[in-house]
Amino acid sequence: MIDDLPIHDAIPDLLAALEQAGRAVLMAPPGAGKTTVVPLEMLAAGAFDGRLIMLEPRRLAARTAAERMAQTLGERAGETVGYRIRGEAKVSKATRIEVVTEGILTRMLQSDPSLEGVGAVIFDEFHERSLVADLGLALTWEAMGALRDDLKLVVMSATLDADPVARLLDDAPIVRSEGRAFPVETKHLDRPLAKGARIPEATADLVLQTLPQTEGGVLVFLPGEGEIRRCETALKRRLPADCHLHPLFGAMEFAAQRAAIQPAKKGRKIVLATAIAETSLTIQDIRVVVDAGLARRARFDPGSGMSRLVTERVSKAEATQRQGRAGRVAEGTCYRLWTKGEEGGLPPFPPAEIETADLAPLALELAMWGSTDGSGLAFLTPPNSGVLSEAQALLVDLGALDTDGKITNHGRQLARLPMHPRLGHMMATAGKPAAPLAALWVDRDPLSRGVDLDLSLRLDAIHDPKGFARRRGLQSNRGAVERIRAEAKRLARMVTHTSEFTDAQMAALAYPDRVGLRRPGDIPRFVLSGGKGCVMDEVASLAGTRLIVVTDTDGNPREAKIRQAIQISEGELREIFAGQIVWHDHCEWSKRDGRVVARRQERLGAVVLDDRIWKDAPPASIAHAMLDGVRDMGLRLSDAAKRFVARVELVRTGGTDLPDMTEAALMDTLEDWLLPHLTGVKTTADWKKFDALEALRARLDWNQMQALDQAAPAHFTTPLGRKVPIDYSGETPEIEIRLQEMFGVTRHPTVGRTPLRVTLLSPARRPVQTTLDIPGFWANSYADVRKDMRGRYPKHPWPEDPTQADPTLRAKPRSK
């Protein structure tokens, strides 16, 4: 073994922590040697029984780490040290250390939570915070607590804050390695790049600028394969003869990746790499780093319904990681494609994938594990409950979960397929013919930007690349087409059956929530089966199509713009969604029509395939729908109903047990008091004529009505025996009455002990006087009123002493 790496100083503490606590968090900077030294030292010390599983976030890192450890032991990969990555495995019965990519551990845990035969698990480069690593750690920790208290666990990281991870693992011991790095001089641009500058070409210019000023290999960081290829093209004819270009990205053949990692046999090596070279890998003889300052991350794209790679500015932590690659073997230089001032705007750390990714795959794994919402599992960053709920709803639509959130047999089948549940459902249902579609959706669009959004064009380019240009008059991206075709062949091997589903049907299987029905109108707007709306360019070939399947949008939450879709017929829909297309009888209030509309609709989710009038809708259903109309129009109470409500509120606020009849309370309880009385009410006109008094009175039982009538009688009985309604809406109960009808009254009327406010009216029913003291009025103000009124209303009696006169509503009899 190599004994002079910095990590060796931390090995004794690590082994002691594992012996005492069974777990540890190891912090070691890039280049310390943790990836290739720790597993071998644990093996040599007998720190575990059975096999050691080490997780790496990338395939190249997993394979390279395994081969280097095997080389250290003088063996080949597959003997004491082996690896398993997607599509390739080198392990044997003699293998004690197995380096795997993260998803493989999840599959192992799901099939055998006790991890029989495994004695230790190492999570390497945990600071990258991939969703699969977070899940793997949570499941491993629960398995340790429930089934395997003898399992050893190490979490290794270069830049992540160790304390939160240690607390997550029940205060695991923290072991630190100081590492060893040579000084790196960092240089920035003097001024920001010009607006609209192309990053690959600008990066190539910066590389050419560094060559005369530096020595040794050059590592160039670019966000993805496309940028690498363009930068490579920009450099090829301009490089000195002794410089050799090596692209390095995940989709490359391993032989080409190995060539990029190995030291140059002669001249200078220039490696154009993605973030794959940030950690884990030590690329030999690198003395110079050129950082374009961009990273490509997986973020959930509501437009496609899956995670999409987006290009973003690097974080400060990532920039520091990249800078450090120049100081692994000697003093080095880092050139940054941004100014010193721009550096302050960089985020401190990249986001954890669980915060930005599509959680449908996680929701499926959690259901498979038996923890529907992940509560109780040791997540460093718990999944957002709202996003997780949306993911679970999708899985229900796909048949992967039942309505209680439990995994179905179909869901277990999807969990075994290493792809997004949408694609897994499509592949599991349609079989091999669905592979090209699945491969297309995980790669870039093979057609240039601006080409019509019809998905069938893309499939035509994939199925027949040579004939496509001739038939369509369009050019496709040859590299993307070849990658998609190769991936389709790989995916097709994962299933054994075939089917005769059309392309549109297979798209609908993957996107059952994206079946779109065109709305009426000139602008091509669609309502989707999942309930959302979207719009299409008017010039698109599918703009006039009645039914489509939308496979990509711009993700606008208000009204998404369709970026990719395919036409589907109603017959095709009925063939694959026969069980989900059902009749719905419903009544709803139409604000536009001002009435309850009763319909029978045949629906796929929110898409209405057939719509008919529901002629015999039950009165109860109509009444329920009318409640929405009442909420829309507001309460319309007659004067009598208003007086009743005022009486109830007066007595209720005085302490009597009566229902709350404030307007807010009445609107909140419409179902309780109004619904039983709405029979026959179905339009705005009906509601205007409806008197709610009887419905309001029905809220009070007999005892409550007696208490109400006693405390706040509805009427004042005049001397003539006529009942005058009492208005309780003001501060004081009030009546209005003709002055002549109060003749002979010598005591002021009251409600209980409260005097009524009496408004005395003229024969023409105009207010003459308002008083709380009738006897006082007779004695004082009446004489002036009589003097004024006798001239105006000479036909009506105006006696000098009203207390001795008989009440009347009649005029004086005519003289004979």
TADA-V819065 format. One record per pair of residues at least 6 apart in sequence whose C-alpha atoms are under 7 Angstrom apart, sorted by sequence separation. I is the first residue (numbers start at 0). GAP is how many residues later the second one is. D is the distance in whole Angstrom. If there is no record, write none. Layout:
<<I | GAP | D> <I | GAP | D>>
This chain:
<<16 | 6 | 7> <17 | 6 | 6> <27 | 6 | 7> <55 | 6 | 5> <69 | 6 | 5> <82 | 6 | 6> <83 | 6 | 6> <108 | 6 | 6> <165 | 6 | 5> <221 | 6 | 6> <299 | 6 | 6> <300 | 6 | 5> <325 | 6 | 5> <365 | 6 | 5> <394 | 6 | 6> <395 | 6 | 6> <400 | 6 | 4> <401 | 6 | 6> <468 | 6 | 6> <517 | 6 | 7> <518 | 6 | 6> <526 | 6 | 5> <536 | 6 | 7> <553 | 6 | 6> <588 | 6 | 6> <589 | 6 | 6> <601 | 6 | 6> <602 | 6 | 6> <651 | 6 | 5> <680 | 6 | 6> <716 | 6 | 5> <726 | 6 | 6> <727 | 6 | 7> <748 | 6 | 6> <749 | 6 | 5> <760 | 6 | 5> <761 | 6 | 6> <798 | 6 | 7> <16 | 7 | 6> <69 | 7 | 5> <82 | 7 | 5> <143 | 7 | 6> <165 | 7 | 7> <299 | 7 | 4> <300 | 7 | 6> <325 | 7 | 6> <365 | 7 | 7> <395 | 7 | 7> <399 | 7 | 6> <400 | 7 | 5> <413 | 7 | 6> <416 | 7 | 6> <426 | 7 | 6> <460 | 7 | 5> <507 | 7 | 7> <517 | 7 | 6> <518 | 7 | 5> <525 | 7 | 6> <526 | 7 | 7> <535 | 7 | 6> <552 | 7 | 6> <553 | 7 | 5> <588 | 7 | 4> <589 | 7 | 6> <600 | 7 | 6> <601 | 7 | 5> <715 | 7 | 6> <716 | 7 | 6> <725 | 7 | 6> <726 | 7 | 5> <747 | 7 | 7> <748 | 7 | 6> <759 | 7 | 6> <760 | 7 | 5> <81 | 8 | 5> <82 | 8 | 6> <165 | 8 | 7> <298 | 8 | 5> <299 | 8 | 6> <325 | 8 | 7> <365 | 8 | 6> <399 | 8 | 5> <425 | 8 | 7> <426 | 8 | 7> <459 | 8 | 6> <517 | 8 | 4> <518 | 8 | 7> <525 | 8 | 5> <552 | 8 | 5> <553 | 8 | 7> <587 | 8 | 6> <588 | 8 | 6> <601 | 8 | 5> <714 | 8 | 6> <715 | 8 | 5> <725 | 8 | 6> <726 | 8 | 6> <758 | 8 | 6> <759 | 8 | 6> <789 | 8 | 7> <66 | 9 | 7> <81 | 9 | 5> <247 | 9 | 6> <297 | 9 | 6> <298 | 9 | 5> <516 | 9 | 5> <517 | 9 | 7> <524 | 9 | 6> <525 | 9 | 6> <552 | 9 | 4> <553 | 9 | 7> <586 | 9 | 7> <587 | 9 | 5> <600 | 9 | 6> <601 | 9 | 7> <714 | 9 | 5> <715 | 9 | 6> <725 | 9 | 5> <759 | 9 | 5> <13 | 10 | 7> <66 | 10 | 5> <297 | 10 | 5> <298 | 10 | 6> <399 | 10 | 5> <400 | 10 | 6> <413 | 10 | 5> <515 | 10 | 5> <516 | 10 | 5> <524 | 10 | 4> <551 | 10 | 6> <552 | 10 | 5> <586 | 10 | 6> <587 | 10 | 7> <600 | 10 | 4> <647 | 10 | 7> <714 | 10 | 4> <715 | 10 | 6> <724 | 10 | 7> <758 | 10 | 6> <759 | 10 | 6> <65 | 11 | 6> <69 | 11 | 6> <259 | 11 | 6> <297 | 11 | 4> <298 | 11 | 7> <322 | 11 | 6> <398 | 11 | 7> <399 | 11 | 4> <413 | 11 | 6> <446 | 11 | 7> <515 | 11 | 5> <516 | 11 | 6> <523 | 11 | 6> <524 | 11 | 6> <551 | 11 | 5> <552 | 11 | 7> <586 | 11 | 4> <599 | 11 | 6> <600 | 11 | 6> <713 | 11 | 6> <714 | 11 | 5> <723 | 11 | 7> <758 | 11 | 4> <68 | 12 | 7> <77 | 12 | 5> <78 | 12 | 7> <247 | 12 | 6> <296 | 12 | 5> <297 | 12 | 6> <398 | 12 | 7> <445 | 12 | 7> <515 | 12 | 4> <523 | 12 | 6> <549 | 12 | 7> <551 | 12 | 5> <585 | 12 | 6> <586 | 12 | 6> <598 | 12 | 7> <599 | 12 | 5> <648 | 12 | 6> <713 | 12 | 6> <757 | 12 | 6> <758 | 12 | 7> <785 | 12 | 6> <76 | 13 | 6> <77 | 13 | 4> <78 | 13 | 6> <81 | 13 | 6> <246 | 13 | 7> <295 | 13 | 6> <296 | 13 | 5> <514 | 13 | 5> <515 | 13 | 6> <550 | 13 | 5> <551 | 13 | 7> <585 | 13 | 6> <598 | 13 | 6> <599 | 13 | 6> <756 | 13 | 7> <757 | 13 | 5> <77 | 14 | 6> <79 | 14 | 6> <80 | 14 | 5> <245 | 14 | 5> <295 | 14 | 5> <296 | 14 | 7> <513 | 14 | 5> <514 | 14 | 5> <523 | 14 | 6> <549 | 14 | 6> <550 | 14 | 5> <584 | 14 | 6> <585 | 14 | 6> <598 | 14 | 5> <599 | 14 | 5> <756 | 14 | 6> <757 | 14 | 6> <796 | 14 | 7> <65 | 15 | 6> <78 | 15 | 6> <79 | 15 | 4> <80 | 15 | 6> <81 | 15 | 6> <82 | 15 | 5> <83 | 15 | 6> <84 | 15 | 6> <295 | 15 | 4> <422 | 15 | 6> <460 | 15 | 7> <512 | 15 | 7> <513 | 15 | 6> <522 | 15 | 7> <549 | 15 | 4> <584 | 15 | 5> <597 | 15 | 6> <598 | 15 | 5> <756 | 15 | 5> <795 | 15 | 4> <796 | 15 | 6> <65 | 16 | 6> <78 | 16 | 5> <79 | 16 | 5> <80 | 16 | 5> <81 | 16 | 5> <82 | 16 | 4> <83 | 16 | 5> <84 | 16 | 6> <294 | 16 | 6> <295 | 16 | 6> <512 | 16 | 5> <513 | 16 | 6> <548 | 16 | 5> <549 | 16 | 7> <583 | 16 | 6> <584 | 16 | 6> <597 | 16 | 5> <644 | 16 | 6> <755 | 16 | 6> <794 | 16 | 5> <795 | 16 | 5> <65 | 17 | 6> <77 | 17 | 6> <79 | 17 | 6> <80 | 17 | 6> <81 | 17 | 6> <82 | 17 | 6> <293 | 17 | 7> <294 | 17 | 5> <512 | 17 | 4> <547 | 17 | 6> <548 | 17 | 5> <582 | 17 | 7> <583 | 17 | 5> <754 | 17 | 6> <794 | 17 | 6> <293 | 18 | 6> <294 | 18 | 6> <547 | 18 | 5> <548 | 18 | 6> <582 | 18 | 5> <583 | 18 | 6> <676 | 18 | 6> <227 | 19 | 7> <293 | 19 | 5> <294 | 19 | 5> <461 | 19 | 6> <523 | 19 | 5> <547 | 19 | 4> <548 | 19 | 7> <582 | 19 | 4> <597 | 19 | 7> <62 | 20 | 6> <274 | 20 | 7> <292 | 20 | 6> <293 | 20 | 5> <523 | 20 | 7> <546 | 20 | 6> <547 | 20 | 5> <581 | 20 | 5> <582 | 20 | 6> <61 | 21 | 7> <261 | 21 | 7> <262 | 21 | 5> <292 | 21 | 5> <546 | 21 | 6> <580 | 21 | 7> <581 | 21 | 6> <673 | 21 | 6> <738 | 21 | 5> <260 | 22 | 5> <261 | 22 | 6> <262 | 22 | 6> <544 | 22 | 7> <546 | 22 | 6> <580 | 22 | 5> <581 | 22 | 7> <672 | 22 | 6> <718 | 22 | 7> <733 | 22 | 5> <734 | 22 | 6> <735 | 22 | 6> <736 | 22 | 6> <737 | 22 | 6> <738 | 22 | 5> <247 | 23 | 7> <260 | 23 | 6> <461 | 23 | 7> <580 | 23 | 5> <672 | 23 | 7> <718 | 23 | 7> <732 | 23 | 5> <733 | 23 | 4> <734 | 23 | 5> <735 | 23 | 5> <736 | 23 | 5> <737 | 23 | 5> <738 | 23 | 6> <224 | 24 | 7> <242 | 24 | 6> <243 | 24 | 6> <244 | 24 | 6> <245 | 24 | 6> <246 | 24 | 6> <247 | 24 | 6> <248 | 24 | 6> <534 | 24 | 7> <579 | 24 | 6> <731 | 24 | 7> <732 | 24 | 6> <733 | 24 | 6> <734 | 24 | 6> <735 | 24 | 6> <736 | 24 | 6> <737 | 24 | 6> <777 | 24 | 7> <6 | 25 | 5> <241 | 25 | 5> <242 | 25 | 5> <243 | 25 | 5> <244 | 25 | 5> <245 | 25 | 5> <246 | 25 | 5> <247 | 25 | 5> <248 | 25 | 6> <362 | 25 | 7> <533 | 25 | 5> <534 | 25 | 6> <535 | 25 | 6> <731 | 25 | 6> <735 | 25 | 7> <737 | 25 | 7> <747 | 25 | 6> <5 | 26 | 5> <6 | 26 | 6> <58 | 26 | 6> <241 | 26 | 6> <242 | 26 | 6> <243 | 26 | 6> <244 | 26 | 6> <245 | 26 | 6> <246 | 26 | 6> <247 | 26 | 7> <532 | 26 | 6> <533 | 26 | 5> <534 | 26 | 5> <535 | 26 | 5> <595 | 26 | 7> <672 | 26 | 6> <747 | 26 | 5> <4 | 27 | 6> <5 | 27 | 7> <6 | 27 | 6> <199 | 27 | 5> <203 | 27 | 6> <242 | 27 | 7> <248 | 27 | 7> <397 | 27 | 7> <532 | 27 | 7> <533 | 27 | 6> <534 | 27 | 6> <737 | 27 | 7> <746 | 27 | 7> <747 | 27 | 7> <4 | 28 | 6> <202 | 28 | 7> <354 | 28 | 7> <358 | 28 | 7> <362 | 28 | 6> <446 | 28 | 7> <447 | 28 | 7> <517 | 28 | 5> <533 | 28 | 7> <746 | 28 | 6> <35 | 29 | 6> <102 | 29 | 6> <113 | 29 | 6> <125 | 29 | 7> <353 | 29 | 6> <358 | 29 | 6> <362 | 29 | 6> <446 | 29 | 5> <516 | 29 | 6> <517 | 29 | 7> <595 | 29 | 6> <745 | 29 | 5> <34 | 30 | 7> <101 | 30 | 6> <105 | 30 | 6> <112 | 30 | 6> <125 | 30 | 6> <126 | 30 | 5> <199 | 30 | 6> <200 | 30 | 6> <203 | 30 | 6> <315 | 30 | 6> <445 | 30 | 6> <446 | 30 | 6> <516 | 30 | 5> <595 | 30 | 6> <101 | 31 | 6> <104 | 31 | 7> <119 | 31 | 6> <120 | 31 | 6> <121 | 31 | 6> <122 | 31 | 6> <123 | 31 | 6> <124 | 31 | 6> <125 | 31 | 5> <126 | 31 | 7> <199 | 31 | 5> <203 | 31 | 6> <314 | 31 | 5> <315 | 31 | 6> <316 | 31 | 6> <359 | 31 | 4> <445 | 31 | 5> <515 | 31 | 6> <516 | 31 | 7> <35 | 32 | 7> <118 | 32 | 5> <119 | 32 | 4> <120 | 32 | 5> <121 | 32 | 5> <122 | 32 | 5> <123 | 32 | 5> <124 | 32 | 5> <126 | 32 | 6> <313 | 32 | 7> <314 | 32 | 5> <315 | 32 | 5> <316 | 32 | 5> <358 | 32 | 6> <359 | 32 | 7> <515 | 32 | 5> <35 | 33 | 6> <65 | 33 | 6> <113 | 33 | 6> <118 | 33 | 6> <119 | 33 | 6> <120 | 33 | 6> <121 | 33 | 6> <122 | 33 | 6> <123 | 33 | 6> <124 | 33 | 7> <126 | 33 | 5> <200 | 33 | 6> <314 | 33 | 5> <315 | 33 | 6> <371 | 33 | 7> <514 | 33 | 6> <515 | 33 | 6> <113 | 34 | 6> <288 | 34 | 6> <314 | 34 | 5> <445 | 34 | 5> <514 | 34 | 5> <515 | 34 | 7> <586 | 34 | 6> <314 | 35 | 6> <445 | 35 | 6> <513 | 35 | 6> <514 | 35 | 6> <586 | 35 | 6> <288 | 36 | 7> <443 | 36 | 7> <513 | 36 | 5> <588 | 36 | 5> <61 | 37 | 6> <288 | 37 | 6> <587 | 37 | 5> <588 | 37 | 6> <61 | 38 | 6> <287 | 38 | 5> <586 | 38 | 6> <61 | 39 | 7> <286 | 39 | 5> <366 | 39 | 6> <367 | 39 | 6> <588 | 39 | 6> <711 | 39 | 7> <285 | 40 | 6> <286 | 40 | 7> <366 | 40 | 5> <510 | 40 | 7> <588 | 40 | 6> <442 | 41 | 7> <507 | 41 | 6> <710 | 41 | 7> <58 | 42 | 6> <506 | 42 | 7> <57 | 43 | 6> <277 | 43 | 6> <286 | 43 | 7> <292 | 43 | 7> <51 | 44 | 6> <52 | 44 | 6> <53 | 44 | 6> <54 | 44 | 6> <55 | 44 | 6> <56 | 44 | 6> <227 | 44 | 6> <277 | 44 | 6> <284 | 44 | 7> <286 | 44 | 7> <287 | 44 | 6> <288 | 44 | 6> <289 | 44 | 6> <290 | 44 | 6> <291 | 44 | 6> <292 | 44 | 6> <367 | 44 | 7> <439 | 44 | 6> <50 | 45 | 4> <51 | 45 | 5> <52 | 45 | 5> <53 | 45 | 5> <54 | 45 | 5> <55 | 45 | 5> <56 | 45 | 6> <286 | 45 | 5> <287 | 45 | 5> <288 | 45 | 5> <289 | 45 | 5> <290 | 45 | 5> <291 | 45 | 5> <438 | 45 | 5> <503 | 45 | 7> <49 | 46 | 7> <50 | 46 | 6> <51 | 46 | 6> <52 | 46 | 6> <53 | 46 | 6> <54 | 46 | 5> <55 | 46 | 6> <286 | 46 | 7> <287 | 46 | 6> <288 | 46 | 6> <289 | 46 | 6> <290 | 46 | 6> <657 | 46 | 7> <54 | 47 | 5> <438 | 48 | 6> <435 | 49 | 7> <438 | 49 | 5> <221 | 50 | 7> <223 | 50 | 6> <306 | 50 | 6> <364 | 50 | 7> <216 | 51 | 5> <217 | 51 | 6> <218 | 51 | 6> <219 | 51 | 6> <220 | 51 | 6> <221 | 51 | 6> <222 | 51 | 5> <306 | 51 | 5> <363 | 51 | 7> <623 | 51 | 7> <640 | 51 | 6> <215 | 52 | 6> <216 | 52 | 5> <217 | 52 | 5> <218 | 52 | 5> <219 | 52 | 5> <220 | 52 | 5> <221 | 52 | 5> <305 | 52 | 6> <435 | 52 | 5> <622 | 52 | 6> <635 | 52 | 7> <640 | 52 | 5> <216 | 53 | 6> <217 | 53 | 6> <218 | 53 | 6> <219 | 53 | 6> <220 | 53 | 6> <434 | 53 | 5> <637 | 53 | 6> <639 | 53 | 7> <220 | 54 | 7> <636 | 54 | 7> <622 | 55 | 6> <636 | 55 | 6> <299 | 56 | 6> <434 | 56 | 6> <622 | 56 | 6> <625 | 56 | 6> <298 | 57 | 5> <299 | 57 | 4> <434 | 57 | 5> <650 | 57 | 7> <745 | 57 | 6> <298 | 58 | 5> <299 | 58 | 5> <743 | 58 | 6> <744 | 58 | 6> <297 | 59 | 6> <360 | 59 | 6> <742 | 59 | 5> <743 | 59 | 4> <360 | 60 | 6> <431 | 60 | 5> <618 | 60 | 6> <621 | 60 | 7> <647 | 60 | 7> <650 | 60 | 7> <742 | 60 | 6> <743 | 60 | 5> <359 | 61 | 7> <650 | 61 | 7> <743 | 61 | 5> <503 | 62 | 6> <742 | 62 | 6> <743 | 62 | 6> <431 | 63 | 6> <503 | 63 | 7> <742 | 63 | 6> <743 | 63 | 6> <430 | 64 | 6> <503 | 64 | 5> <742 | 64 | 4> <430 | 65 | 7> <431 | 65 | 6> <432 | 65 | 6> <646 | 65 | 6> <741 | 65 | 6> <50 | 66 | 6> <51 | 66 | 6> <430 | 66 | 5> <431 | 66 | 5> <432 | 66 | 7> <740 | 66 | 5> <49 | 67 | 5> <50 | 67 | 5> <51 | 67 | 6> <52 | 67 | 6> <53 | 67 | 6> <54 | 67 | 6> <218 | 67 | 6> <430 | 67 | 5> <504 | 67 | 6> <739 | 67 | 6> <740 | 67 | 5> <49 | 68 | 5> <50 | 68 | 5> <51 | 68 | 5> <52 | 68 | 5> <53 | 68 | 4> <54 | 68 | 5> <55 | 68 | 6> <216 | 68 | 6> <217 | 68 | 6> <429 | 68 | 6> <430 | 68 | 6> <739 | 68 | 6> <740 | 68 | 6> <49 | 69 | 5> <50 | 69 | 7> <51 | 69 | 6> <52 | 69 | 6> <53 | 69 | 6> <54 | 69 | 6> <55 | 69 | 7> <215 | 69 | 6> <216 | 69 | 4> <217 | 69 | 6> <218 | 69 | 6> <219 | 69 | 6> <220 | 69 | 6> <429 | 69 | 5> <739 | 69 | 6> <48 | 70 | 5> <53 | 70 | 7> <215 | 70 | 6> <216 | 70 | 5> <217 | 70 | 5> <218 | 70 | 5> <219 | 70 | 5> <220 | 70 | 5> <221 | 70 | 6> <0 | 71 | 6> <47 | 71 | 5> <215 | 71 | 5> <216 | 71 | 6> <217 | 71 | 6> <218 | 71 | 6> <219 | 71 | 6> <220 | 71 | 6> <222 | 71 | 5> <429 | 71 | 7> <47 | 72 | 6> <214 | 72 | 7> <215 | 72 | 7> <221 | 72 | 6> <222 | 72 | 5> <223 | 72 | 7> <433 | 72 | 7> <222 | 73 | 5> <528 | 75 | 6> <529 | 75 | 6> <530 | 75 | 5> <429 | 76 | 7> <528 | 76 | 5> <529 | 76 | 6> <528 | 77 | 4> <527 | 78 | 6> <528 | 78 | 5> <527 | 79 | 6> <425 | 80 | 6> <526 | 80 | 7> <646 | 81 | 6> <645 | 82 | 5> <206 | 83 | 7> <425 | 83 | 5> <645 | 83 | 5> <424 | 84 | 7> <425 | 84 | 5> <642 | 84 | 6> <424 | 85 | 6> <642 | 85 | 6> <595 | 86 | 5> <642 | 86 | 7> <422 | 87 | 6> <452 | 87 | 7> <594 | 87 | 6> <595 | 87 | 6> <719 | 87 | 7> <222 | 88 | 7> <421 | 88 | 5> <451 | 88 | 6> <594 | 88 | 4> <718 | 88 | 7> <34 | 89 | 7> <202 | 89 | 6> <421 | 89 | 7> <451 | 89 | 7> <593 | 89 | 6> <594 | 89 | 6> <516 | 90 | 6> <593 | 90 | 5> <515 | 91 | 7> <47 | 104 | 7> <454 | 109 | 6> <452 | 110 | 6> <453 | 110 | 6> <454 | 110 | 5> <455 | 110 | 6> <452 | 111 | 5> <453 | 111 | 5> <454 | 111 | 5> <452 | 112 | 6> <453 | 112 | 6> <396 | 115 | 7> <25 | 128 | 7> <29 | 128 | 6> <21 | 129 | 7> <22 | 129 | 6> <23 | 129 | 7> <24 | 129 | 6> <25 | 129 | 6> <26 | 129 | 6> <27 | 129 | 6> <28 | 129 | 5> <21 | 130 | 5> <22 | 130 | 5> <23 | 130 | 5> <24 | 130 | 5> <25 | 130 | 5> <26 | 130 | 5> <27 | 130 | 5> <28 | 130 | 7> <21 | 131 | 6> <22 | 131 | 6> <23 | 131 | 6> <24 | 131 | 6> <25 | 131 | 6> <26 | 131 | 6> <17 | 134 | 7> <26 | 135 | 7> <24 | 137 | 7> <24 | 141 | 6> <183 | 142 | 6> <183 | 143 | 6> <182 | 144 | 6> <181 | 145 | 5> <180 | 146 | 6> <181 | 146 | 6> <191 | 146 | 6> <24 | 147 | 7> <31 | 147 | 5> <180 | 147 | 6> <183 | 147 | 6> <184 | 147 | 6> <185 | 147 | 6> <186 | 147 | 6> <187 | 147 | 6> <188 | 147 | 7> <191 | 147 | 6> <23 | 148 | 5> <24 | 148 | 6> <25 | 148 | 6> <26 | 148 | 6> <27 | 148 | 6> <31 | 148 | 6> <181 | 148 | 6> <182 | 148 | 5> <183 | 148 | 5> <184 | 148 | 5> <185 | 148 | 5> <186 | 148 | 5> <187 | 148 | 5> <188 | 148 | 6> <190 | 148 | 6> <22 | 149 | 6> <23 | 149 | 5> <24 | 149 | 5> <25 | 149 | 5> <26 | 149 | 5> <27 | 149 | 5> <181 | 149 | 5> <182 | 149 | 7> <183 | 149 | 5> <184 | 149 | 6> <185 | 149 | 6> <186 | 149 | 6> <187 | 149 | 7> <188 | 149 | 5> <189 | 149 | 6> <23 | 150 | 6> <24 | 150 | 6> <25 | 150 | 6> <26 | 150 | 6> <27 | 150 | 6> <28 | 150 | 6> <183 | 150 | 7> <187 | 150 | 6> <188 | 150 | 5> <27 | 151 | 6> <187 | 151 | 5> <187 | 152 | 6> <16 | 156 | 6> <13 | 161 | 6> <12 | 162 | 7> <9 | 165 | 7> <9 | 166 | 7> <9 | 167 | 6> <6 | 170 | 6> <5 | 171 | 7> <6 | 172 | 7> <5 | 173 | 5> <5 | 174 | 6> <59 | 190 | 7> <167 | 210 | 6> <167 | 212 | 7> <164 | 215 | 7> <60 | 219 | 6> <60 | 220 | 6> <129 | 222 | 7> <130 | 222 | 5> <128 | 223 | 5> <129 | 223 | 5> <130 | 223 | 5> <128 | 224 | 6> <141 | 235 | 7> <137 | 239 | 6> <137 | 240 | 5> <137 | 241 | 6> <34 | 245 | 7> <133 | 245 | 6> <303 | 247 | 6> <303 | 248 | 4> <29 | 249 | 6> <302 | 249 | 5> <303 | 249 | 6> <302 | 250 | 4> <30 | 251 | 7> <302 | 251 | 5> <302 | 252 | 4> <301 | 253 | 5> <300 | 254 | 7> <109 | 259 | 7> <30 | 297 | 6>>
